[in-house]
Amino acid sequence: MEKILIIGATGKIGSELIKLFDGQKQLVKLLLRANSKELCDKYETVIGDLSDKESLRNAMLDVKTVFLLSSPSPEQVYLQKNLIDVAKELNINHIVRVSAMGIEYDSNNPFTITSIARWHNEIDKYLEASKIKFTLIKPNYFMQNLGGFRNSIQEESCFYATITPSAKVSLVHITDIARLAYHVLININDHINKSYDITGPEALSFSDIAKYISIDLNKTVNYVQVSEQELKTQLSKDNIPEWFIKDMLGFFKGYSAGCGERINSIQQVANLKPTYFNTMLGFFK
Ligand SMILES: NC(=O)c1ccc[n+]([C@@H]2O[C@H](COP(=O)([O-])OP(=O)(O)OC[C@H]3O[C@@H](n4cnc5c(N)ncnc54)[C@H](OP(=O)(O)O)[C@@H]3O)[C@@H](O)[C@H]2O)c1
């Protein structure tokens, strides 16, 4: 098999993905921004940055496939377009990119007013126009995002958001995203120019989630719906950037309208066993 360059290996999805390549050292190369003895011992690594085209040229010299993700940020479009430009220059065969579910423009879907949706749309279209073969992996809301509520759950036995308490969301576990990415990367020719929405195997409301967490912590934990203004005020105190707060409210509005409810798990996409929310027990302690 031809070598794969993995970008984002230190992040949530990437760190799960590279575990699946453990023992297949010759197959993957990791692009890292900083040296890591632990990763260098286990994998071939190269130092580079999506902002530095020369480092990308060097990293991609002997690879045919790239796995691409980076953190959501106002620089994401510039950074990932850099990678696509260099990949085109070097005749890279295929890019597997993590995008997001529900970001295609649709006036009925409040997700699409978010910056994150706009950025992903722009990069997805740029990749498509590059004529490099691609696969888009488009996850729903991560189960692990709920870690952001841990402090208030522990201190106040409550967690707060603007989502309607009964609105269902098919949250996905990051290991399922990594498993799908692995499946695509090792069967790359079966996934040319395909796009996969990826969700968990069940849709849960924030009230359902509060019940799971109550069992986990052996105490009653409640989900409390607050107004957009209340959440904004709270998040601003925590120094969260304004664009991120605005996007979070946009996504929550979409979930309240049922836009995150559809189920399309790795079972449907790749016939792999999906991860249920009950495996998150222990996560909130
Ligand atoms: N959270 C959700 O619910 C959700 C849902 C759907 C889609 N997504 C999408 O998932 C993606 C994020 O995935 P994740 O959560 O696994 O990522 P993450 O944990 O934020 O990790 C980001 C990775 O990208 C690397 N990176 C960032 N900037 C870089 C640069 N300039 N050059 C090279 N590498 C760089 C980071 O490396 P360092 O260690 O050097 O920083 C890290 O390995 C985003 O595009 C997001 O929109 C998220």
The ligand as an SDF file (V2000), in Angstrom:
LIG
                    3D

 48 52  0  0  0  0  0  0  0  0999 V2000
  -16.4670   18.9830   17.7820 N   0  0  0  0  0  0  0  0  0  0  0  0
  -17.4450   18.5710   17.0090 C   0  0  0  0  0  0  0  0  0  0  0  0
  -18.5560   18.2580   17.4780 O   0  0  0  0  0  0  0  0  0  0  0  0
  -17.2330   18.4760   15.5220 C   0  0  0  0  0  0  0  0  0  0  0  0
  -18.2680   17.9890   14.7260 C   0  0  0  0  0  0  0  0  0  0  0  0
  -18.0740   17.8860   13.3430 C   0  0  0  0  0  0  0  0  0  0  0  0
  -16.8500   18.2360   12.7790 C   0  0  0  0  0  0  0  0  0  0  0  0
  -15.8500   18.7060   13.5930 N   0  0  0  0  0  0  0  0  0  0  0  0
  -14.5810   19.0870   12.9330 C   0  0  0  0  0  0  0  0  0  0  0  0
  -13.5180   18.2700   13.3970 O   0  0  0  0  0  0  0  0  0  0  0  0
  -12.2990   18.9740   13.1710 C   0  0  0  0  0  0  0  0  0  0  0  0
  -11.4560   18.9270   14.4070 C   0  0  0  0  0  0  0  0  0  0  0  0
  -11.1260   17.5900   14.7380 O   0  0  0  0  0  0  0  0  0  0  0  0
  -10.5120   17.2620   16.1790 P   0  0  0  0  0  0  0  0  0  0  0  0
  -11.5060   17.7250   17.2090 O   0  0  0  0  0  0  0  0  0  0  0  0
  -10.0260   15.8770   16.1860 O   0  0  0  0  0  0  0  0  0  0  0  0
   -9.2750   18.2700   16.1840 O   0  0  0  0  0  0  0  0  0  0  0  0
   -8.4750   18.8660   17.4200 P   0  0  0  0  0  0  0  0  0  0  0  0
   -8.5750   17.9610   18.5950 O   0  0  0  0  0  0  0  0  0  0  0  0
   -8.8570   20.3050   17.5390 O   0  0  0  0  0  0  0  0  0  0  0  0
   -6.9710   18.7700   16.8750 O   0  0  0  0  0  0  0  0  0  0  0  0
   -6.5300   19.5650   15.8100 C   0  0  0  0  0  0  0  0  0  0  0  0
   -5.3090   18.9080   15.1940 C   0  0  0  0  0  0  0  0  0  0  0  0
   -4.8790   19.7250   14.0870 O   0  0  0  0  0  0  0  0  0  0  0  0
   -3.5030   20.0500   14.2540 C   0  0  0  0  0  0  0  0  0  0  0  0
   -3.2380   21.3680   13.6890 N   0  0  0  0  0  0  0  0  0  0  0  0
   -3.8590   22.5410   13.9980 C   0  0  0  0  0  0  0  0  0  0  0  0
   -3.3170   23.5440   13.3030 N   0  0  0  0  0  0  0  0  0  0  0  0
   -2.3280   23.0180   12.5400 C   0  0  0  0  0  0  0  0  0  0  0  0
   -1.4000   23.5580   11.6160 C   0  0  0  0  0  0  0  0  0  0  0  0
   -1.3410   24.8620   11.3610 N   0  0  0  0  0  0  0  0  0  0  0  0
   -0.5280   22.7050   11.0150 N   0  0  0  0  0  0  0  0  0  0  0  0
   -0.5430   21.3780   11.2930 C   0  0  0  0  0  0  0  0  0  0  0  0
   -1.3980   20.8090   12.1690 N   0  0  0  0  0  0  0  0  0  0  0  0
   -2.2830   21.6130   12.7820 C   0  0  0  0  0  0  0  0  0  0  0  0
   -3.3010   20.0600   15.7670 C   0  0  0  0  0  0  0  0  0  0  0  0
   -1.9240   19.9180   16.0270 O   0  0  0  0  0  0  0  0  0  0  0  0
   -1.2200   20.5710   17.3500 P   0  0  0  0  0  0  0  0  0  0  0  0
   -1.1810   19.4770   18.3860 O   0  0  0  0  0  0  0  0  0  0  0  0
    0.1130   20.9630   16.8740 O   0  0  0  0  0  0  0  0  0  0  0  0
   -2.0740   21.7470   17.7840 O   0  0  0  0  0  0  0  0  0  0  0  0
   -4.1190   18.8320   16.1710 C   0  0  0  0  0  0  0  0  0  0  0  0
   -3.4010   17.6500   15.9070 O   0  0  0  0  0  0  0  0  0  0  0  0
  -12.6740   20.4200   12.8410 C   0  0  0  0  0  0  0  0  0  0  0  0
  -12.5490   20.6730   11.4800 O   0  0  0  0  0  0  0  0  0  0  0  0
  -14.1270   20.4910   13.2940 C   0  0  0  0  0  0  0  0  0  0  0  0
  -14.8750   21.4890   12.6160 O   0  0  0  0  0  0  0  0  0  0  0  0
  -16.0090   18.8300   14.9370 C   0  0  0  0  0  0  0  0  0  0  0  0
  1  2  1  0
  2  3  2  0
  2  4  1  0
  4  5  1  0
  4 48  2  0
  5  6  2  0
  6  7  1  0
  7  8  2  0
  8  9  1  0
  8 48  1  0
  9 10  1  0
  9 46  1  0
 10 11  1  0
 11 12  1  0
 11 44  1  0
 12 13  1  0
 13 14  1  0
 14 15  2  0
 14 16  1  0
 14 17  1  0
 17 18  1  0
 18 19  2  0
 18 20  1  0
 18 21  1  0
 21 22  1  0
 22 23  1  0
 23 24  1  0
 23 42  1  0
 24 25  1  0
 25 26  1  0
 25 36  1  0
 26 27  1  0
 26 35  1  0
 27 28  2  0
 28 29  1  0
 29 30  1  0
 29 35  2  0
 30 31  1  0
 30 32  2  0
 32 33  1  0
 33 34  2  0
 34 35  1  0
 36 37  1  0
 36 42  1  0
 37 38  1  0
 38 39  2  0
 38 40  1  0
 38 41  1  0
 42 43  1  0
 44 45  1  0
 44 46  1  0
 46 47  1  0
M  CHG  2   8   1  16  -1
M  END
$$$$
